[in-house]
Every structure is written in C-alpha cells, then in structure tokens.
Amino acid sequence: MATNSYHNVWDALTDSPEEALNLRLRSQLMMECSELVKKWNIPQKDAAKRLHITQPRLNDLLNGKITKFSLDALVNLLSNADMRVEVKVKQRKAAKEPAHA
C-alpha cells in the first residue's frame, strides 16, 4: 500500500495546486481575523457590527467555515477591522532542468 506525502493539508484535500493555494490563503486570513476578534474581548454582536457582518456570519468565521468565505470577503473583513492586508508575490523555485547530452 503506497503512502502519499503532502506539503500541507490543503494539497491533500484538493485536486489542484491553485485550489490548495487559495484555501491556504483563506485559512491564514480567517485565522488572523478570528484571533483579532477574540482579542477585542467584546460580545459577538458587537464584533459583528464592527466588521459590518451579521452575527451568524461572524459565527461561521469563528468556527472556521472556510467554504463560506472568499479571499475578497476576508480582505474586506480585515479592512473593516482597521487592518491592512499585504500581498507578496515571489518566483517559485525552478525545477532542475535535465542535463543536455
């Protein structure tokens, strides 16, 4: 029986590297936003109001329901929380090219 090895959990759960990357980014933004809300130490209804969302939507965020949030939505939530999201784009490591004869 062969065992597969994955770089991260999202690679194991998705069919494409693009989808895995999207989920990884959404997960990072969700965790940042959730931690921020918890640091506020205020009732959920007040936190939801601060983020300009409903309390059930905030509950989805705090419970990690990643499929309910797009990257756009998460960036907007963080902006509503007076946070700035920065994006860094880097070249992938190049695969080794085969030696020429």
N, CA, C and O atoms as a DFTB+ gen file, in Angstrom:
404 C
 N C O
     1  1       0.838      -1.182       0.000
     2  2       0.000       0.000       0.000
     3  2       0.882       1.243       0.000
     4  3       1.714       1.419       0.890
     5  1       0.701       2.102      -0.995
     6  2       1.508       3.313      -1.120
     7  2       0.990       4.401      -0.189
     8  3      -0.214       4.538       0.025
     9  1       1.923       5.169       0.357
    10  2       1.570       6.277       1.221
    11  2       1.912       7.574       0.508
    12  3       3.030       7.751       0.022
    13  1       0.945       8.480       0.447
    14  2       1.190       9.773      -0.175
    15  2       1.723      10.745       0.862
    16  3       1.335      10.704       2.030
    17  1       2.609      11.612       0.425
    18  2       3.154      12.649       1.295
    19  2       2.789      14.003       0.691
    20  3       2.947      14.215      -0.511
    21  1       2.302      14.917       1.530
    22  2       1.865      16.218       1.049
    23  2       2.600      17.325       1.791
    24  3       2.987      17.173       2.950
    25  1       2.779      18.436       1.097
    26  2       3.449      19.597       1.688
    27  2       2.592      20.213       2.789
    28  3       3.120      20.658       3.808
    29  1       1.277      20.242       2.593
    30  2       0.356      20.752       3.611
    31  2      -1.007      20.085       3.447
    32  3      -1.253      19.395       2.458
    33  1      -1.870      20.290       4.403
    34  2      -3.179      19.635       4.404
    35  2      -4.008      20.014       3.178
    36  3      -4.772      19.194       2.668
    37  1      -3.861      21.247       2.705
    38  2      -4.670      21.687       1.563
    39  2      -4.293      20.927       0.301
    40  3      -5.154      20.659      -0.538
    41  1      -3.026      20.577       0.154
    42  2      -2.619      19.771      -1.003
    43  2      -3.311      18.409      -0.984
    44  3      -3.676      17.871      -2.030
    45  1      -3.486      17.865       0.209
    46  2      -4.115      16.554       0.336
    47  2      -5.610      16.606       0.056
    48  3      -6.193      15.615      -0.383
    49  1      -6.234      17.750       0.307
    50  2      -7.690      17.857       0.194
    51  2      -8.190      18.383      -1.141
    52  3      -9.393      18.361      -1.398
    53  1      -7.295      18.852      -1.991
    54  2      -7.732      19.478      -3.244
    55  2      -7.194      18.730      -4.456
    56  3      -6.319      17.870      -4.358
    57  1      -7.757      19.096      -5.602
    58  2      -7.357      18.456      -6.849
    59  2      -6.276      19.225      -7.600
    60  3      -5.665      18.687      -8.524
    61  1      -6.033      20.477      -7.213
    62  2      -5.056      21.270      -7.956
    63  2      -4.233      22.133      -7.007
    64  3      -4.701      22.487      -5.924
    65  1      -3.016      22.472      -7.406
    66  2      -2.174      23.353      -6.588
    67  2      -2.798      24.741      -6.427
    68  3      -2.619      25.387      -5.395
    69  1      -3.529      25.196      -7.442
    70  2      -4.165      26.513      -7.375
    71  2      -5.246      26.540      -6.297
    72  3      -5.345      27.496      -5.528
    73  1      -6.042      25.494      -6.250
    74  2      -7.101      25.408      -5.242
    75  2      -6.498      25.296      -3.839
    76  3      -7.008      25.891      -2.890
    77  1      -5.417      24.537      -3.716
    78  2      -4.741      24.396      -2.420
    79  2      -4.199      25.745      -1.957
    80  3      -4.318      26.089      -0.781
    81  1      -3.611      26.503      -2.863
    82  2      -3.080      27.821      -2.517
    83  2      -4.203      28.749      -2.082
    84  3      -4.057      29.471      -1.096
    85  1      -5.311      28.741      -2.794
    86  2      -6.447      29.589      -2.439
    87  2      -6.942      29.250      -1.029
    88  3      -7.197      30.150      -0.228
    89  1      -7.074      27.972      -0.731
    90  2      -7.531      27.559       0.597
    91  2      -6.519      27.930       1.681
    92  3      -6.901      28.332       2.780
    93  1      -5.245      27.795       1.373
    94  2      -4.208      28.150       2.355
    95  2      -4.267      29.640       2.680
    96  3      -4.177      30.023       3.847
    97  1      -4.417      30.481       1.660
    98  2      -4.506      31.924       1.874
    99  2      -5.769      32.292       2.656
   100  3      -5.725      33.110       3.575
   101  1      -6.880      31.686       2.284
   102  2      -8.132      31.951       3.010
   103  2      -8.007      31.523       4.463
   104  3      -8.475      32.219       5.364
   105  1      -7.385      30.391       4.686
   106  2      -7.194      29.902       6.051
   107  2      -6.360      30.883       6.876
   108  3      -6.696      31.172       8.025
   109  1      -5.286      31.390       6.297
   110  2      -4.434      32.350       7.012
   111  2      -5.212      33.614       7.368
   112  3      -5.114      34.110       8.490
   113  1      -5.981      34.135       6.416
   114  2      -6.754      35.350       6.683
   115  2      -7.848      35.097       7.718
   116  3      -8.112      35.949       8.565
   117  1      -8.481      33.932       7.650
   118  2      -9.516      33.595       8.635
   119  2      -8.927      33.510      10.041
   120  3      -9.521      34.003      11.000
   121  1      -7.770      32.891      10.156
   122  2      -7.141      32.770      11.477
   123  2      -6.771      34.144      12.025
   124  3      -6.978      34.418      13.207
   125  1      -6.228      35.003      11.177
   126  2      -5.872      36.357      11.617
   127  2      -7.106      37.103      12.105
   128  3      -7.086      37.731      13.163
   129  1      -8.167      37.030      11.336
   130  2      -9.399      37.737      11.684
   131  2     -10.014      37.158      12.962
   132  3     -10.461      37.912      13.826
   133  1     -10.042      35.856      13.086
   134  2     -10.599      35.216      14.283
   135  2      -9.814      35.594      15.531
   136  3     -10.403      35.893      16.569
   137  1      -8.501      35.581      15.435
   138  2      -7.665      35.947      16.583
   139  2      -7.883      37.408      16.967
   140  3      -7.917      37.750      18.149
   141  1      -8.029      38.254      15.968
   142  2      -8.281      39.666      16.228
   143  2      -9.597      39.862      16.973
   144  3      -9.659      40.606      17.952
   145  1     -10.639      39.197      16.507
   146  2     -11.958      39.306      17.151
   147  2     -11.875      38.826      18.604
   148  3     -12.449      39.451      19.496
   149  1     -11.174      37.737      18.839
   150  2     -11.043      37.219      20.200
   151  2     -10.295      38.202      21.098
   152  3     -10.615      38.329      22.280
   153  1      -9.297      38.899      20.542
   154  2      -8.537      39.888      21.322
   155  2      -9.394      41.090      21.712
   156  3      -9.132      41.742      22.722
   157  1     -10.407      41.377      20.916
   158  2     -11.281      42.504      21.246
   159  2     -12.008      42.264      22.563
   160  3     -12.328      43.207      23.287
   161  1     -12.265      40.998      22.867
   162  2     -12.941      40.625      24.117
   163  2     -14.260      41.387      24.299
   164  3     -14.530      41.966      25.352
   165  1     -15.064      41.364      23.238
   166  2     -16.382      42.004      23.262
   167  2     -17.420      40.984      22.822
   168  3     -17.064      39.968      22.225
   169  1     -18.689      41.229      23.102
   170  2     -19.724      40.285      22.657
   171  2     -19.725      40.126      21.132
   172  3     -19.372      41.046      20.394
   173  1     -20.133      38.933      20.682
   174  2     -20.150      38.655      19.242
   175  2     -20.995      39.650      18.466
   176  3     -20.633      40.028      17.352
   177  1     -22.113      40.079      19.033
   178  2     -22.957      41.025      18.279
   179  2     -22.217      42.337      18.045
   180  3     -22.390      42.962      16.999
   181  1     -21.389      42.768      19.013
   182  2     -20.610      43.995      18.841
   183  2     -19.467      43.799      17.848
   184  3     -19.164      44.690      17.055
   185  1     -18.838      42.629      17.899
   186  2     -17.769      42.322      16.948
   187  2     -18.328      42.251      15.525
   188  3     -17.712      42.753      14.585
   189  1     -19.483      41.633      15.376
   190  2     -20.111      41.540      14.053
   191  2     -20.421      42.930      13.516
   192  3     -20.205      43.211      12.337
   193  1     -20.922      43.789      14.378
   194  2     -21.234      45.159      13.960
   195  2     -19.962      45.886      13.518
   196  3     -19.965      46.607      12.520
   197  1     -18.884      45.692      14.264
   198  2     -17.608      46.332      13.924
   199  2     -17.098      45.856      12.565
   200  3     -16.485      46.623      11.823
   201  1     -17.356      44.575      12.239
   202  2     -16.908      44.012      10.957
   203  2     -17.907      44.230       9.825
   204  3     -17.628      43.899       8.672
   205  1     -19.078      44.791      10.158
   206  2     -20.137      45.048       9.168
   207  2     -20.702      43.748       8.596
   208  3     -20.974      43.645       7.400
   209  1     -20.874      42.751       9.482
   210  2     -21.475      41.485       9.081
   211  2     -22.508      41.078      10.132
   212  3     -22.593      41.681      11.203
   213  1     -23.285      40.054       9.811
   214  2     -24.271      39.562      10.774
   215  2     -23.573      38.675      11.806
   216  3     -22.460      38.192      11.592
   217  1     -24.254      38.478      12.919
   218  2     -23.696      37.608      13.952
   219  2     -23.559      36.156      13.466
   220  3     -22.560      35.512      13.783
   221  1     -24.533      35.617      12.704
   222  2     -24.335      34.256      12.177
   223  2     -23.110      34.160      11.254
   224  3     -22.406      33.150      11.253
   225  1     -22.865      35.214      10.476
   226  2     -21.690      35.221       9.587
   227  2     -20.411      35.233      10.422
   228  3     -19.447      34.543      10.090
   229  1     -20.397      36.013      11.502
   230  2     -19.243      36.030      12.396
   231  2     -19.039      34.640      13.004
   232  3     -17.908      34.170      13.133
   233  1     -20.127      33.998      13.369
   234  2     -20.044      32.657      13.920
   235  2     -19.402      31.697      12.921
   236  3     -18.592      30.853      13.307
   237  1     -19.755      31.817      11.636
   238  2     -19.128      30.994      10.596
   239  2     -17.616      31.233      10.564
   240  3     -16.835      30.291      10.435
   241  1     -17.219      32.481      10.679
   242  2     -15.800      32.829      10.676
   243  2     -15.088      32.200      11.873
   244  3     -14.051      31.553      11.723
   245  1     -15.653      32.397      13.053
   246  2     -15.023      31.905      14.277
   247  2     -14.997      30.379      14.343
   248  3     -14.153      29.802      15.028
   249  1     -15.911      29.729      13.638
   250  2     -15.943      28.266      13.603
   251  2     -15.181      27.687      12.412
   252  3     -15.245      26.484      12.160
   253  1     -14.461      28.537      11.680
   254  2     -13.585      28.073      10.609
   255  2     -14.274      27.520       9.390
   256  3     -13.723      26.649       8.718
   257  1     -15.464      27.998       9.083
   258  2     -16.194      27.509       7.910
   259  2     -15.634      28.172       6.643
   260  3     -16.215      29.107       6.093
   261  1     -14.507      27.659       6.216
   262  2     -13.718      28.266       5.148
   263  2     -14.463      28.354       3.824
   264  3     -14.231      29.288       3.056
   265  1     -15.349      27.410       3.539
   266  2     -16.057      27.417       2.256
   267  2     -17.040      28.572       2.150
   268  3     -17.522      28.868       1.056
   269  1     -17.343      29.225       3.252
   270  2     -18.300      30.329       3.240
   271  2     -17.651      31.688       3.011
   272  3     -18.336      32.710       2.997
   273  1     -16.304      31.703       2.828
   274  2     -15.599      32.976       2.689
   275  2     -14.658      32.959       1.494
   276  3     -13.858      32.038       1.334
   277  1     -14.762      33.980       0.662
   278  2     -13.832      34.158      -0.445
   279  2     -12.653      34.991       0.045
   280  3     -12.703      35.575       1.128
   281  1     -11.607      35.041      -0.750
   282  2     -10.478      35.919      -0.408
   283  2     -10.945      37.364      -0.311
   284  3     -10.549      38.088       0.603
   285  1     -11.786      37.786      -1.250
   286  2     -12.322      39.159      -1.232
   287  2     -13.032      39.459       0.076
   288  3     -12.791      40.490       0.705
   289  1     -13.907      38.551       0.480
   290  2     -14.686      38.764       1.700
   291  2     -13.771      38.881       2.913
   292  3     -14.007      39.714       3.788
   293  1     -12.743      38.064       2.973
   294  2     -11.832      38.089       4.119
   295  2     -10.989      39.360       4.138
   296  3     -10.735      39.920       5.204
   297  1     -10.561      39.812       2.981
   298  2      -9.824      41.078       2.912
   299  2     -10.728      42.220       3.377
   300  3     -10.286      43.108       4.106
   301  1     -11.988      42.194       2.956
   302  2     -12.929      43.231       3.377
   303  2     -13.162      43.200       4.885
   304  3     -13.226      44.252       5.520
   305  1     -13.289      42.014       5.462
   306  2     -13.474      41.903       6.912
   307  2     -12.286      42.502       7.655
   308  3     -12.461      43.252       8.615
   309  1     -11.092      42.171       7.213
   310  2      -9.902      42.702       7.870
   311  2      -9.805      44.216       7.697
   312  3      -9.373      44.921       8.609
   313  1     -10.198      44.709       6.546
   314  2     -10.231      46.156       6.329
   315  2     -11.232      46.822       7.274
   316  3     -10.951      47.881       7.835
   317  1     -12.386      46.207       7.446
   318  2     -13.387      46.732       8.375
   319  2     -12.866      46.747       9.814
   320  3     -13.340      47.522      10.645
   321  1     -11.892      45.891      10.096
   322  2     -11.288      45.824      11.429
   323  2     -10.063      46.735      11.531
   324  3      -9.271      46.625      12.467
   325  1      -9.921      47.632      10.560
   326  2      -8.784      48.566      10.508
   327  2      -7.444      47.866      10.361
   328  3      -6.429      48.333      10.878
   329  1      -7.447      46.749       9.657
   330  2      -6.217      46.022       9.383
   331  2      -5.880      46.177       7.906
   332  3      -6.762      46.401       7.078
   333  1      -4.601      46.057       7.586
   334  2      -4.143      46.137       6.204
   335  2      -3.603      44.771       5.808
   336  3      -2.834      44.160       6.551
   337  1      -4.001      44.303       4.653
   338  2      -3.519      43.031       4.131
   339  2      -2.486      43.338       3.055
   340  3      -2.746      44.106       2.129
   341  1      -1.316      42.730       3.188
   342  2      -0.263      42.922       2.193
   343  2      -0.056      41.612       1.439
   344  3      -0.181      40.527       2.007
   345  1       0.260      41.730       0.162
   346  2       0.472      40.563      -0.680
   347  2       1.912      40.588      -1.171
   348  3       2.421      41.625      -1.596
   349  1       2.549      39.447      -1.108
   350  2       3.921      39.319      -1.593
   351  2       3.933      38.219      -2.644
   352  3       3.496      37.100      -2.377
   353  1       4.420      38.526      -3.815
   354  2       4.476      37.555      -4.900
   355  2       5.943      37.246      -5.178
   356  3       6.758      38.150      -5.365
   357  1       6.268      35.949      -5.201
   358  2       7.653      35.534      -5.423
   359  2       7.706      34.467      -6.507
   360  3       6.741      33.738      -6.736
   361  1       8.829      34.396      -7.151
   362  2       9.078      33.352      -8.156
   363  2       9.168      32.004      -7.450
   364  3       9.810      31.884      -6.406
   365  1       8.525      30.996      -8.024
   366  2       8.668      29.649      -7.491
   367  2      10.090      29.179      -7.719
   368  3      10.775      29.649      -8.628
   369  1      10.524      28.261      -6.896
   370  2      11.837      27.665      -7.119
   371  2      11.777      26.899      -8.422
   372  3      10.864      26.105      -8.642
   373  1      12.740      27.135      -9.276
   374  2      12.755      26.474     -10.579
   375  2      13.112      25.000     -10.410
   376  3      13.992      24.638      -9.629
   377  1      12.415      24.176     -11.153
   378  2      12.724      22.747     -11.154
   379  2      14.056      22.549     -11.855
   380  3      14.393      23.279     -12.786
   381  1      14.799      21.569     -11.408
   382  2      16.085      21.287     -12.068
   383  2      15.842      20.843     -13.499
   384  3      15.022      19.965     -13.768
   385  1      16.572      21.468     -14.406
   386  2      16.436      21.097     -15.817
   387  2      17.292      19.874     -16.097
   388  3      18.370      19.719     -15.525
   389  1      16.813      19.011     -16.973
   390  2      17.603      17.821     -17.296
   391  2      18.905      18.216     -18.002
   392  3      18.945      19.179     -18.767
   393  1      19.944      17.466     -17.732
   394  2      21.244      17.747     -18.374
   395  2      21.150      17.407     -19.852
   396  3      20.528      16.418     -20.240
   397  1      21.781      18.247     -20.673
   398  2      21.796      18.006     -22.124
   399  2      23.004      17.135     -22.475
   400  3      24.066      17.235     -21.862
   401  1      22.809      16.295     -23.463
   402  2      23.899      15.390     -23.878
   403  2      24.917      16.094     -24.716
   404  3      25.894      15.480     -25.146
